[in-house]
């Protein structure tokens, strides 16, 4: 059978849009609290921005350059772009249909978005003062004429296009003396709140800043008549070239980030009903086609609702927070964190369990006199990262600190540049990454001088060292002091920071060296188990499944009788349910209030399960163009926890959707009791803490009773 046949594969771009549609479904779901629905709309808009800046821009570039090769499913660039455009326009239409319904419903909760004409005189007076004191000083009208060409509009900035006329007697510097066909731009300032609250006695009233500016445009254009005004936003190409072999990668990356702000226009969003002359002027000036224009029935740029969804005083319109619980493997332990890790391997499941043990490990290492060195990879970190602070403190305390900061982490480059500079100033040795490869692995190594000799402590994770996203993303991390792991992670850092050949790995599999081969061997081993009369079963949880080589191996395994359960949050190019090919494969996607992010791989191995965790998805970029690590979970207690995690996820019948052979998704049918996996994990984390508290109380009671007996 030819498993390379295009009929067995789904297009990855369509798969991504299907994922964003699943997020949109959460916004459309009437069971989702109102402000959470706004948050999901903001997420879909942010996702779509990135998709346009990267994927759509790359596709337009291919079309412009004459590239006409078919993709895995047989589509050429023009055909793919046309279909993507149709689907994106439909998605935007559904976004705004949902938004307007939610905004109308919020009025019942006394949250109102106002039009200027509907304001009271007192409210207009408030806005008059607000405009003159706050907005007017930062506005800059940009005239467009023979001497002042169409300005270079910043990527994703919100702007007002203005059409004007003037009389010949007007005292103006404009070379256009007939006073007709005049155009200007005004950028809506991003340094001020986009949503302005208006004082009210009994309700929360708001107005968008661009609506305020429209009312006061005459203050910017004295002597002119404003004929039409319309809001617009440009999305630009973010796929600009980066010279990775530049003499100073840090300086080159700073230039790269600046260049990306001015890439070629890819999409134009405009207000529905915008003046025809303004629309034509924008389209011609930006050299865009009809399918690049998105007329929206509401405020442009829904990402602004991300912050608004946290509006004070309306907790009943949001989910009850799933607060991280103390990590059960570290809870109420008075010993040093090093003693705990030395005793046995430990596991933390974020965000149900707190990220604190990871922070505590770095902080304790920074102060511990026995610690000689700390080495860590950083891909995405928070704006005020305690990890960064602890690493800087460790260097100042005389530890040898080596940090690989991946400057090429997409859309986090500026943040990482700043952290790299801060760490260098503190005395850390900072490595900026490798030429041609992104370092995506999540590794922390601490070298400690103990009585028994040098001991290495290791933390390996599926997620970033980011204390903020650790409250929102589901990830798993393992701590160990086993020498086999320490040796491998040390060798890994030698590969990253110096000139070193890869060792014979004891525990890790590393991309791009042997990770692909490792996965292939593990999949093929399940086929051999079936051939020998045993059960073959694979469970793989990841963000994306795109790699055709891995998909072929899964098809072969399914055809041989291996049961395969795939938990794929986003893109999945595999087609499940094809008779004789993939009828043993089930694909589900969990989209809920938390972002599924962990990568976990289970292989039954003839009733002797092998379990692995990784930073890598099954995508060509992860297997071939990134530095990734796959590590085994060997402790039996931890294996049992991971198996339970996978079992609960597979039984989700509230937030799970099952993929169909055509690439669409349907909600899993609810048989029996409802199970929402994310809520269940939070419940179990709370239950574990209560159980530990009870155990501690009983132990304390026994100690007290024993003392009382001795006294008597």
DOLO-328909 format. One record per residue (C-alpha): x, y, z; chain. Coordinates in steps of 0.05 Angstrom, whole numbers, plus 5000, padded with zeros to 4 digits. Last residue first. Layout:
BEGIN
NUDREN	X	Y	Z	A .
...
This chain:
BEGIN
NUDREN	5049	5189	6644	A .
NUDREN	5099	5233	6608	A .
NUDREN	5116	5176	6559	A .
NUDREN	5043	5167	6542	A .
NUDREN	5034	5241	6530	A .
NUDREN	5094	5242	6483	A .
NUDREN	5066	5182	6444	A .
NUDREN	4998	5216	6439	A .
NUDREN	5031	5280	6411	A .
NUDREN	5070	5240	6359	A .
NUDREN	5008	5202	6339	A .
NUDREN	4968	5267	6332	A .
NUDREN	5023	5297	6289	A .
NUDREN	5022	5236	6243	A .
NUDREN	4946	5240	6238	A .
NUDREN	4950	5314	6221	A .
NUDREN	5004	5303	6169	A .
NUDREN	4964	5248	6136	A .
NUDREN	4903	5292	6134	A .
NUDREN	4943	5349	6103	A .
NUDREN	4971	5300	6051	A .
NUDREN	4900	5277	6034	A .
NUDREN	4877	5349	6028	A .
NUDREN	4934	5365	5982	A .
NUDREN	4919	5304	5938	A .
NUDREN	4845	5323	5935	A .
NUDREN	4862	5393	5910	A .
NUDREN	4906	5365	5854	A .
NUDREN	4851	5314	5838	A .
NUDREN	4798	5369	5831	A .
NUDREN	4844	5409	5786	A .
NUDREN	4857	5348	5742	A .
NUDREN	4782	5336	5739	A .
NUDREN	4768	5407	5718	A .
NUDREN	4817	5401	5661	A .
NUDREN	4790	5332	5641	A .
NUDREN	4717	5352	5635	A .
NUDREN	4679	5288	5650	A .
NUDREN	4604	5285	5644	A .
NUDREN	4572	5222	5672	A .
NUDREN	4541	5172	5624	A .
NUDREN	4555	5172	5550	A .
NUDREN	4569	5242	5525	A .
NUDREN	4585	5240	5451	A .
NUDREN	4651	5272	5433	A .
NUDREN	4643	5339	5399	A .
NUDREN	4653	5335	5324	A .
NUDREN	4715	5357	5285	A .
NUDREN	4727	5367	5211	A .
NUDREN	4789	5339	5176	A .
NUDREN	4751	5297	5124	A .
NUDREN	4766	5232	5162	A .
NUDREN	4733	5261	5225	A .
NUDREN	4770	5288	5285	A .
NUDREN	4739	5279	5353	A .
NUDREN	4725	5339	5397	A .
NUDREN	4739	5338	5471	A .
NUDREN	4715	5394	5517	A .
NUDREN	4657	5358	5551	A .
NUDREN	4668	5283	5539	A .
NUDREN	4738	5276	5567	A .
NUDREN	4754	5201	5572	A .
NUDREN	4819	5207	5533	A .
NUDREN	4844	5261	5579	A .
NUDREN	4828	5220	5641	A .
NUDREN	4866	5160	5613	A .
NUDREN	4926	5203	5594	A .
NUDREN	4932	5233	5664	A .
NUDREN	4922	5164	5695	A .
NUDREN	4979	5137	5653	A .
NUDREN	5022	5196	5674	A .
NUDREN	5008	5184	5748	A .
NUDREN	5023	5110	5742	A .
NUDREN	5089	5127	5708	A .
NUDREN	5106	5174	5765	A .
NUDREN	5095	5119	5816	A .
NUDREN	5136	5070	5775	A .
NUDREN	5196	5116	5767	A .
NUDREN	5220	5110	5696	A .
NUDREN	5194	5171	5658	A .
NUDREN	5236	5174	5595	A .
NUDREN	5264	5238	5563	A .
NUDREN	5256	5268	5494	A .
NUDREN	5297	5330	5481	A .
NUDREN	5292	5382	5425	A .
NUDREN	5342	5423	5386	A .
NUDREN	5303	5447	5325	A .
NUDREN	5306	5436	5251	A .
NUDREN	5296	5361	5240	A .
NUDREN	5247	5332	5290	A .
NUDREN	5215	5396	5315	A .
NUDREN	5213	5430	5246	A .
NUDREN	5188	5367	5213	A .
NUDREN	5129	5363	5261	A .
NUDREN	5111	5309	5312	A .
NUDREN	5114	5357	5371	A .
NUDREN	5176	5365	5413	A .
NUDREN	5187	5391	5484	A .
NUDREN	5185	5320	5509	A .
NUDREN	5157	5268	5556	A .
NUDREN	5166	5193	5551	A .
NUDREN	5131	5131	5576	A .
NUDREN	5149	5059	5562	A .
NUDREN	5097	5009	5585	A .
NUDREN	5113	4936	5601	A .
NUDREN	5047	4905	5578	A .
NUDREN	5078	4885	5511	A .
NUDREN	5112	4952	5498	A .
NUDREN	5050	4993	5515	A .
NUDREN	5080	5056	5484	A .
NUDREN	5060	5122	5516	A .
NUDREN	5082	5191	5492	A .
NUDREN	5070	5257	5528	A .
NUDREN	5076	5327	5499	A .
NUDREN	5044	5379	5545	A .
NUDREN	5013	5442	5517	A .
NUDREN	4937	5441	5526	A .
NUDREN	4917	5514	5534	A .
NUDREN	4870	5523	5593	A .
NUDREN	4796	5544	5589	A .
NUDREN	4781	5488	5541	A .
NUDREN	4801	5458	5474	A .
NUDREN	4818	5384	5477	A .
NUDREN	4829	5352	5410	A .
NUDREN	4816	5279	5394	A .
NUDREN	4845	5231	5343	A .
NUDREN	4828	5157	5341	A .
NUDREN	4870	5108	5300	A .
NUDREN	4853	5034	5290	A .
NUDREN	4815	5049	5226	A .
NUDREN	4877	5084	5198	A .
NUDREN	4896	5046	5136	A .
NUDREN	4852	4986	5123	A .
NUDREN	4789	5028	5127	A .
NUDREN	4805	5101	5136	A .
NUDREN	4782	5122	5206	A .
NUDREN	4834	5175	5221	A .
NUDREN	4865	5222	5170	A .
NUDREN	4933	5248	5192	A .
NUDREN	4949	5321	5179	A .
NUDREN	4933	5343	5250	A .
NUDREN	4939	5416	5268	A .
NUDREN	4921	5437	5339	A .
NUDREN	4909	5402	5405	A .
NUDREN	4928	5332	5385	A .
NUDREN	4910	5275	5431	A .
NUDREN	4924	5213	5390	A .
NUDREN	4900	5143	5410	A .
NUDREN	4930	5086	5370	A .
NUDREN	4912	5013	5374	A .
NUDREN	4963	4971	5336	A .
NUDREN	4932	4921	5288	A .
NUDREN	4983	4917	5232	A .
NUDREN	4945	4969	5191	A .
NUDREN	4947	5016	5250	A .
NUDREN	5022	5007	5256	A .
NUDREN	5032	5020	5181	A .
NUDREN	4988	5083	5186	A .
NUDREN	5027	5106	5247	A .
NUDREN	5093	5097	5210	A .
NUDREN	5066	5136	5150	A .
NUDREN	5044	5192	5198	A .
NUDREN	5114	5195	5227	A .
NUDREN	5145	5206	5158	A .
NUDREN	5090	5255	5139	A .
NUDREN	5105	5302	5197	A .
NUDREN	5045	5345	5214	A .
NUDREN	5019	5325	5282	A .
NUDREN	5012	5386	5326	A .
NUDREN	5004	5404	5400	A .
NUDREN	5021	5337	5430	A .
NUDREN	4993	5276	5465	A .
NUDREN	5011	5206	5440	A .
NUDREN	4979	5142	5463	A .
NUDREN	5005	5079	5428	A .
NUDREN	4979	5008	5439	A .
NUDREN	5003	4941	5415	A .
NUDREN	4975	4880	5450	A .
NUDREN	5014	4815	5448	A .
NUDREN	5012	4759	5397	A .
NUDREN	5084	4765	5372	A .
NUDREN	5061	4804	5311	A .
NUDREN	5025	4853	5357	A .
NUDREN	5089	4865	5397	A .
NUDREN	5128	4874	5332	A .
NUDREN	5080	4928	5310	A .
NUDREN	5089	4963	5378	A .
NUDREN	5164	4960	5366	A .
NUDREN	5154	4996	5300	A .
NUDREN	5125	5057	5337	A .
NUDREN	5184	5058	5387	A .
NUDREN	5235	5050	5331	A .
NUDREN	5204	5107	5291	A .
NUDREN	5203	5152	5352	A .
NUDREN	5276	5139	5365	A .
NUDREN	5295	5150	5293	A .
NUDREN	5262	5219	5294	A .
NUDREN	5297	5238	5359	A .
NUDREN	5366	5216	5337	A .
NUDREN	5407	5278	5319	A .
NUDREN	5358	5335	5303	A .
NUDREN	5333	5327	5356	A .
NUDREN	5357	5292	5419	A .
NUDREN	5337	5226	5450	A .
NUDREN	5355	5225	5524	A .
NUDREN	5369	5167	5571	A .
NUDREN	5439	5139	5562	A .
NUDREN	5459	5177	5500	A .
NUDREN	5522	5152	5467	A .
NUDREN	5555	5220	5463	A .
NUDREN	5544	5275	5411	A .
NUDREN	5609	5308	5389	A .
NUDREN	5630	5371	5423	A .
NUDREN	5648	5442	5403	A .
NUDREN	5618	5489	5455	A .
NUDREN	5554	5517	5483	A .
NUDREN	5498	5474	5455	A .
NUDREN	5535	5408	5448	A .
NUDREN	5566	5416	5517	A .
NUDREN	5496	5432	5543	A .
NUDREN	5472	5365	5516	A .
NUDREN	5530	5328	5546	A .
NUDREN	5512	5356	5614	A .
NUDREN	5440	5335	5602	A .
NUDREN	5462	5265	5585	A .
NUDREN	5507	5257	5646	A .
NUDREN	5454	5285	5693	A .
NUDREN	5403	5237	5666	A .
NUDREN	5447	5176	5677	A .
NUDREN	5470	5204	5744	A .
NUDREN	5400	5203	5773	A .
NUDREN	5385	5269	5809	A .
NUDREN	5316	5277	5779	A .
NUDREN	5261	5329	5771	A .
NUDREN	5205	5319	5720	A .
NUDREN	5160	5370	5687	A .
NUDREN	5090	5367	5658	A .
NUDREN	5051	5420	5621	A .
NUDREN	4980	5448	5616	A .
NUDREN	4985	5522	5598	A .
NUDREN	4950	5578	5637	A .
NUDREN	4985	5583	5704	A .
NUDREN	5052	5560	5676	A .
NUDREN	5042	5616	5625	A .
NUDREN	5059	5667	5679	A .
NUDREN	5117	5630	5713	A .
NUDREN	5152	5620	5647	A .
NUDREN	5207	5568	5643	A .
NUDREN	5174	5539	5581	A .
NUDREN	5136	5474	5575	A .
NUDREN	5148	5400	5564	A .
NUDREN	5198	5398	5621	A .
NUDREN	5265	5372	5645	A .
NUDREN	5294	5389	5713	A .
NUDREN	5362	5361	5730	A .
NUDREN	5406	5356	5791	A .
NUDREN	5479	5336	5783	A .
NUDREN	5522	5309	5839	A .
NUDREN	5597	5319	5849	A .
NUDREN	5626	5279	5906	A .
NUDREN	5598	5237	5963	A .
NUDREN	5604	5296	6010	A .
NUDREN	5570	5342	5961	A .
NUDREN	5593	5392	5907	A .
NUDREN	5531	5411	5866	A .
NUDREN	5520	5419	5791	A .
NUDREN	5451	5445	5772	A .
NUDREN	5422	5429	5704	A .
NUDREN	5357	5458	5675	A .
NUDREN	5328	5436	5609	A .
NUDREN	5269	5457	5565	A .
NUDREN	5286	5440	5493	A .
NUDREN	5268	5490	5439	A .
NUDREN	5337	5510	5415	A .
NUDREN	5323	5537	5345	A .
NUDREN	5371	5512	5292	A .
NUDREN	5404	5542	5230	A .
NUDREN	5460	5576	5269	A .
NUDREN	5455	5558	5342	A .
NUDREN	5427	5597	5401	A .
NUDREN	5443	5662	5436	A .
NUDREN	5492	5636	5488	A .
NUDREN	5497	5676	5552	A .
NUDREN	5553	5667	5604	A .
NUDREN	5523	5700	5665	A .
NUDREN	5559	5758	5698	A .
NUDREN	5500	5801	5717	A .
NUDREN	5509	5846	5656	A .
NUDREN	5504	5784	5612	A .
NUDREN	5439	5764	5646	A .
NUDREN	5408	5833	5634	A .
NUDREN	5430	5834	5561	A .
NUDREN	5400	5765	5548	A .
NUDREN	5336	5785	5584	A .
NUDREN	5327	5846	5538	A .
NUDREN	5340	5806	5475	A .
NUDREN	5291	5753	5500	A .
NUDREN	5235	5803	5506	A .
NUDREN	5249	5831	5438	A .
NUDREN	5251	5762	5406	A .
NUDREN	5186	5737	5436	A .
NUDREN	5147	5741	5371	A .
NUDREN	5180	5677	5345	A .
NUDREN	5233	5648	5392	A .
NUDREN	5295	5666	5350	A .
NUDREN	5334	5696	5409	A .
NUDREN	5337	5629	5443	A .
NUDREN	5371	5646	5509	A .
NUDREN	5422	5592	5527	A .
NUDREN	5442	5607	5598	A .
NUDREN	5508	5589	5632	A .
NUDREN	5518	5607	5705	A .
NUDREN	5584	5592	5741	A .
NUDREN	5565	5611	5812	A .
NUDREN	5600	5671	5843	A .
NUDREN	5542	5701	5882	A .
NUDREN	5532	5753	5827	A .
NUDREN	5523	5695	5778	A .
NUDREN	5471	5663	5824	A .
NUDREN	5435	5730	5832	A .
NUDREN	5428	5736	5756	A .
NUDREN	5401	5665	5752	A .
NUDREN	5352	5679	5809	A .
NUDREN	5327	5743	5776	A .
NUDREN	5318	5708	5709	A .
NUDREN	5278	5652	5742	A .
NUDREN	5236	5704	5780	A .
NUDREN	5214	5730	5711	A .
NUDREN	5186	5800	5707	A .
NUDREN	5163	5800	5634	A .
NUDREN	5154	5724	5632	A .
NUDREN	5201	5675	5597	A .
NUDREN	5200	5642	5529	A .
NUDREN	5256	5598	5502	A .
NUDREN	5305	5593	5560	A .
NUDREN	5356	5536	5566	A .
NUDREN	5391	5528	5633	A .
NUDREN	5459	5514	5663	A .
NUDREN	5476	5526	5737	A .
NUDREN	5545	5515	5766	A .
NUDREN	5582	5504	5831	A .
NUDREN	5526	5494	5882	A .
NUDREN	5553	5477	5951	A .
NUDREN	5545	5548	5977	A .
NUDREN	5471	5547	5962	A .
NUDREN	5443	5617	5947	A .
NUDREN	5432	5612	5872	A .
NUDREN	5414	5538	5878	A .
NUDREN	5359	5555	5926	A .
NUDREN	5331	5605	5876	A .
NUDREN	5336	5558	5817	A .
NUDREN	5302	5501	5855	A .
NUDREN	5250	5548	5886	A .
NUDREN	5229	5573	5817	A .
NUDREN	5218	5501	5793	A .
NUDREN	5183	5482	5858	A .
NUDREN	5138	5544	5853	A .
NUDREN	5106	5525	5786	A .
NUDREN	5044	5504	5825	A .
NUDREN	5003	5442	5811	A .
NUDREN	4940	5445	5769	A .
NUDREN	4979	5490	5722	A .
NUDREN	5021	5449	5713	A .
NUDREN	5033	5376	5731	A .
NUDREN	5096	5368	5773	A .
NUDREN	5135	5303	5778	A .
NUDREN	5190	5278	5824	A .
NUDREN	5246	5227	5816	A .
NUDREN	5269	5199	5883	A .
NUDREN	5312	5214	5945	A .
NUDREN	5361	5262	5910	A .
NUDREN	5302	5305	5888	A .
NUDREN	5278	5314	5960	A .
NUDREN	5348	5326	5987	A .
NUDREN	5361	5379	5934	A .
NUDREN	5295	5414	5953	A .
NUDREN	5323	5421	6023	A .
NUDREN	5280	5384	6073	A .
NUDREN	5219	5414	6106	A .
NUDREN	5169	5380	6060	A .
NUDREN	5098	5405	6068	A .
NUDREN	5082	5393	5994	A .
NUDREN	5139	5377	5948	A .
NUDREN	5113	5314	5912	A .
NUDREN	5042	5340	5919	A .
NUDREN	5055	5406	5883	A .
NUDREN	5018	5460	5921	A .
NUDREN	4953	5476	5883	A .
NUDREN	4947	5522	5823	A .
NUDREN	4883	5563	5825	A .
NUDREN	4831	5542	5775	A .
NUDREN	4794	5609	5775	A .
NUDREN	4718	5606	5775	A .
NUDREN	4700	5620	5703	A .
NUDREN	4680	5691	5687	A .
NUDREN	4615	5730	5685	A .
NUDREN	4603	5720	5760	A .
NUDREN	4670	5753	5772	A .
NUDREN	4642	5818	5747	A .
NUDREN	4669	5871	5795	A .
NUDREN	4733	5886	5759	A .
NUDREN	4737	5876	5683	A .
NUDREN	4785	5819	5667	A .
NUDREN	4752	5808	5599	A .
NUDREN	4774	5879	5581	A .
NUDREN	4847	5857	5577	A .
NUDREN	4834	5804	5524	A .
NUDREN	4781	5848	5491	A .
NUDREN	4834	5888	5455	A .
NUDREN	4851	5826	5415	A .
NUDREN	4787	5839	5376	A .
NUDREN	4822	5884	5327	A .
NUDREN	4772	5928	5289	A .
NUDREN	4709	5946	5327	A .
NUDREN	4645	5919	5295	A .
NUDREN	4617	5891	5231	A .
NUDREN	4683	5878	5196	A .
NUDREN	4702	5890	5124	A .
NUDREN	4762	5845	5110	A .
NUDREN	4803	5862	5047	A .
NUDREN	4857	5814	5023	A .
NUDREN	4807	5778	4978	A .
NUDREN	4797	5842	4938	A .
NUDREN	4871	5850	4922	A .
NUDREN	4922	5895	4956	A .
NUDREN	4969	5948	4928	A .
NUDREN	4971	5987	4994	A .
NUDREN	4955	6054	4962	A .
NUDREN	4904	6023	4915	A .
NUDREN	4866	5988	4970	A .
NUDREN	4869	6048	5016	A .
NUDREN	4844	6097	4963	A .
NUDREN	4789	6049	4941	A .
NUDREN	4764	6043	5013	A .
NUDREN	4767	6117	5025	A .
NUDREN	4729	6131	4961	A .
NUDREN	4676	6079	4979	A .
NUDREN	4664	6108	5049	A .
NUDREN	4667	6052	5101	A .
NUDREN	4603	6011	5109	A .
NUDREN	4637	5957	5150	A .
NUDREN	4699	5983	5182	A .
NUDREN	4765	5962	5150	A .
NUDREN	4815	5906	5159	A .
NUDREN	4871	5903	5107	A .
NUDREN	4912	5840	5101	A .
NUDREN	4981	5821	5074	A .
NUDREN	5019	5887	5072	A .
NUDREN	5094	5880	5059	A .
NUDREN	5140	5878	5119	A .
NUDREN	5150	5941	5161	A .
NUDREN	5147	5916	5233	A .
NUDREN	5190	5857	5212	A .
NUDREN	5248	5902	5197	A .
NUDREN	5251	5926	5269	A .
NUDREN	5253	5855	5296	A .
NUDREN	5308	5837	5246	A .
NUDREN	5351	5896	5267	A .
NUDREN	5349	5874	5340	A .
NUDREN	5364	5803	5317	A .
NUDREN	5425	5827	5278	A .
NUDREN	5451	5862	5341	A .
NUDREN	5444	5799	5383	A .
NUDREN	5472	5755	5328	A .
NUDREN	5537	5794	5325	A .
NUDREN	5581	5772	5267	A .
NUDREN	5521	5754	5226	A .
NUDREN	5514	5680	5210	A .
NUDREN	5441	5679	5229	A .
NUDREN	5424	5731	5176	A .
NUDREN	5349	5737	5186	A .
NUDREN	5301	5746	5128	A .
NUDREN	5231	5774	5138	A .
NUDREN	5172	5729	5152	A .
NUDREN	5130	5778	5191	A .
NUDREN	5089	5800	5132	A .
NUDREN	5043	5857	5150	A .
NUDREN	4973	5864	5179	A .
NUDREN	4941	5932	5165	A .
NUDREN	4886	5963	5206	A .
NUDREN	4829	6010	5186	A .
NUDREN	4781	6060	5216	A .
NUDREN	4739	6103	5170	A .
NUDREN	4725	6178	5164	A .
NUDREN	4687	6215	5111	A .
NUDREN	4675	6286	5085	A .
NUDREN	4714	6326	5137	A .
NUDREN	4711	6399	5116	A .
NUDREN	4777	6435	5123	A .
NUDREN	4796	6502	5153	A .
NUDREN	4825	6471	5216	A .
NUDREN	4840	6397	5209	A .
NUDREN	4862	6370	5277	A .
NUDREN	4808	6401	5320	A .
NUDREN	4757	6381	5266	A .
NUDREN	4776	6309	5283	A .
NUDREN	4740	6314	5350	A .
NUDREN	4682	6267	5341	A .
NUDREN	4725	6217	5303	A .
NUDREN	4775	6216	5360	A .
NUDREN	4721	6194	5409	A .
NUDREN	4699	6137	5363	A .
NUDREN	4772	6116	5356	A .
NUDREN	4777	6113	5432	A .
NUDREN	4723	6060	5438	A .
NUDREN	4668	6077	5487	A .
NUDREN	4649	6048	5554	A .
NUDREN	4592	6051	5604	A .
NUDREN	4590	6012	5669	A .
NUDREN	4521	6024	5698	A .
NUDREN	4486	6058	5757	A .
NUDREN	4514	6129	5764	A .
NUDREN	4556	6134	5701	A .
NUDREN	4626	6159	5686	A .
NUDREN	4652	6139	5617	A .
NUDREN	4704	6084	5612	A .
NUDREN	4751	6088	5552	A .
NUDREN	4769	6025	5514	A .
NUDREN	4833	6032	5472	A .
NUDREN	4871	6052	5535	A .
NUDREN	4928	6100	5517	A .
NUDREN	4998	6082	5492	A .
NUDREN	4968	6052	5429	A .
NUDREN	4951	6120	5399	A .
NUDREN	4899	6116	5343	A .
NUDREN	4940	6137	5282	A .
NUDREN	4911	6193	5241	A .
NUDREN	4915	6190	5165	A .
NUDREN	4899	6241	5112	A .
NUDREN	4866	6247	5045	A .
NUDREN	4847	6305	5000	A .
NUDREN	4805	6294	4938	A .
NUDREN	4785	6367	4931	A .
NUDREN	4815	6433	4955	A .
NUDREN	4835	6457	4886	A .
NUDREN	4902	6480	4913	A .
NUDREN	4934	6412	4925	A .
NUDREN	5005	6436	4943	A .
NUDREN	4984	6435	5017	A .
NUDREN	5014	6490	5059	A .
NUDREN	4945	6517	5079	A .
NUDREN	4910	6583	5092	A .
NUDREN	4843	6564	5061	A .
NUDREN	4819	6612	5008	A .
NUDREN	4815	6557	4956	A .
NUDREN	4763	6522	5000	A .
NUDREN	4778	6455	5032	A .
NUDREN	4757	6383	5023	A .
NUDREN	4772	6322	5066	A .
NUDREN	4775	6246	5066	A .
NUDREN	4803	6216	5131	A .
NUDREN	4832	6147	5144	A .
NUDREN	4834	6129	5217	A .
NUDREN	4887	6082	5243	A .
NUDREN	4896	6020	5287	A .
NUDREN	4966	5991	5288	A .
NUDREN	4975	5918	5268	A .
NUDREN	5040	5932	5231	A .
NUDREN	5059	6005	5229	A .
NUDREN	5034	6046	5170	A .
NUDREN	5088	6072	5123	A .
NUDREN	5057	6137	5102	A .
NUDREN	5024	6148	5034	A .
NUDREN	5065	6202	5001	A .
NUDREN	5077	6272	5027	A .
NUDREN	5101	6318	4972	A .
NUDREN	5049	6299	4921	A .
NUDREN	4994	6290	4973	A .
NUDREN	4978	6251	5037	A .
NUDREN	4970	6289	5102	A .
NUDREN	4990	6253	5166	A .
NUDREN	4952	6277	5228	A .
NUDREN	4992	6268	5292	A .
NUDREN	4955	6253	5357	A .
NUDREN	4993	6251	5423	A .
NUDREN	4971	6318	5452	A .
NUDREN	4898	6307	5431	A .
NUDREN	4887	6242	5469	A .
NUDREN	4901	6259	5542	A .
NUDREN	4880	6329	5565	A .
NUDREN	4840	6352	5504	A .
NUDREN	4806	6285	5493	A .
NUDREN	4792	6271	5566	A .
NUDREN	4763	6341	5576	A .
NUDREN	4715	6333	5518	A .
NUDREN	4701	6262	5540	A .
NUDREN	4678	6286	5608	A .
NUDREN	4636	6340	5576	A .
NUDREN	4604	6288	5531	A .
NUDREN	4587	6247	5593	A .
NUDREN	4555	6307	5627	A .
NUDREN	4515	6323	5564	A .
NUDREN	4489	6252	5562	A .
NUDREN	4516	6202	5512	A .
NUDREN	4475	6170	5457	A .
NUDREN	4508	6209	5400	A .
NUDREN	4577	6185	5422	A .
NUDREN	4557	6112	5413	A .
NUDREN	4564	6070	5475	A .
NUDREN	4589	6001	5495	A .
NUDREN	4547	5980	5555	A .
NUDREN	4559	5935	5615	A .
NUDREN	4496	5935	5657	A .
NUDREN	4491	5859	5660	A .
NUDREN	4433	5860	5610	A .
NUDREN	4478	5904	5567	A .
NUDREN	4527	5846	5566	A .
NUDREN	4478	5808	5522	A .
NUDREN	4484	5859	5467	A .
NUDREN	4560	5856	5472	A .
NUDREN	4557	5780	5468	A .
NUDREN	4512	5779	5407	A .
NUDREN	4556	5831	5373	A .
NUDREN	4618	5790	5387	A .
NUDREN	4588	5725	5362	A .
NUDREN	4568	5754	5295	A .
NUDREN	4636	5788	5294	A .
NUDREN	4674	5723	5301	A .
NUDREN	4628	5687	5253	A .
NUDREN	4642	5737	5197	A .
NUDREN	4716	5733	5213	A .
NUDREN	4714	5657	5206	A .
NUDREN	4677	5661	5140	A .
NUDREN	4729	5709	5113	A .
NUDREN	4784	5662	5137	A .
NUDREN	4752	5602	5103	A .
NUDREN	4746	5637	5036	A .
NUDREN	4818	5664	5041	A .
NUDREN	4845	5595	5058	A .
NUDREN	4810	5566	4997	A .
NUDREN	4838	5619	4951	A .
NUDREN	4908	5614	4982	A .
NUDREN	4910	5539	4973	A .
NUDREN	4890	5543	4900	A .
NUDREN	4942	5597	4887	A .
NUDREN	4996	5559	4924	A .
NUDREN	4984	5492	4890	A .
NUDREN	4944	5438	4925	A .
NUDREN	4960	5364	4919	A .
NUDREN	4951	5341	4991	A .
NUDREN	5025	5341	5007	A .
NUDREN	5036	5408	4973	A .
NUDREN	5039	5420	4898	A .
NUDREN	5094	5463	4870	A .
NUDREN	5077	5529	4836	A .
NUDREN	5129	5580	4859	A .
NUDREN	5122	5641	4814	A .
NUDREN	5155	5691	4862	A .
NUDREN	5090	5728	4876	A .
NUDREN	5053	5663	4890	A .
NUDREN	5107	5640	4938	A .
NUDREN	5107	5708	4973	A .
NUDREN	5031	5704	4980	A .
NUDREN	5039	5636	5013	A .
NUDREN	5092	5662	5062	A .
NUDREN	5047	5720	5080	A .
NUDREN	4988	5673	5092	A .
NUDREN	5030	5629	5138	A .
NUDREN	5068	5682	5177	A .
NUDREN	5033	5748	5186	A .
NUDREN	4964	5719	5170	A .
NUDREN	4970	5661	5218	A .
NUDREN	4997	5707	5272	A .
NUDREN	4938	5754	5265	A .
NUDREN	4890	5695	5264	A .
NUDREN	4916	5670	5330	A .
NUDREN	4908	5739	5361	A .
NUDREN	4837	5743	5334	A .
NUDREN	4819	5673	5360	A .
NUDREN	4849	5691	5428	A .
NUDREN	4809	5756	5432	A .
NUDREN	4745	5718	5415	A .
NUDREN	4762	5668	5470	A .
NUDREN	4770	5726	5519	A .
NUDREN	4704	5757	5498	A .
NUDREN	4670	5690	5511	A .
NUDREN	4704	5688	5579	A .
NUDREN	4670	5755	5594	A .
NUDREN	4603	5723	5578	A .
NUDREN	4610	5657	5615	A .
NUDREN	4615	5596	5569	A .
NUDREN	4550	5555	5570	A .
NUDREN	4525	5596	5510	A .
NUDREN	4581	5566	5468	A .
NUDREN	4600	5616	5413	A .
NUDREN	4665	5636	5448	A .
NUDREN	4684	5563	5459	A .
NUDREN	4666	5549	5387	A .
NUDREN	4716	5603	5367	A .
NUDREN	4771	5561	5399	A .
NUDREN	4748	5501	5357	A .
NUDREN	4748	5546	5296	A .
NUDREN	4820	5564	5312	A .
NUDREN	4837	5490	5310	A .
NUDREN	4801	5481	5243	A .
NUDREN	4841	5540	5216	A .
NUDREN	4905	5504	5236	A .
NUDREN	4882	5440	5203	A .
NUDREN	4866	5478	5139	A .
NUDREN	4938	5503	5141	A .
NUDREN	4963	5432	5154	A .
NUDREN	4928	5402	5093	A .
NUDREN	4902	5333	5108	A .
NUDREN	4936	5269	5084	A .
NUDREN	4915	5200	5061	A .
NUDREN	4889	5223	4993	A .
NUDREN	4960	5250	4979	A .
NUDREN	4986	5179	4970	A .
NUDREN	5050	5169	5010	A .
NUDREN	5020	5109	5047	A .
NUDREN	5025	5069	4982	A .
NUDREN	5000	5000	5000	A .
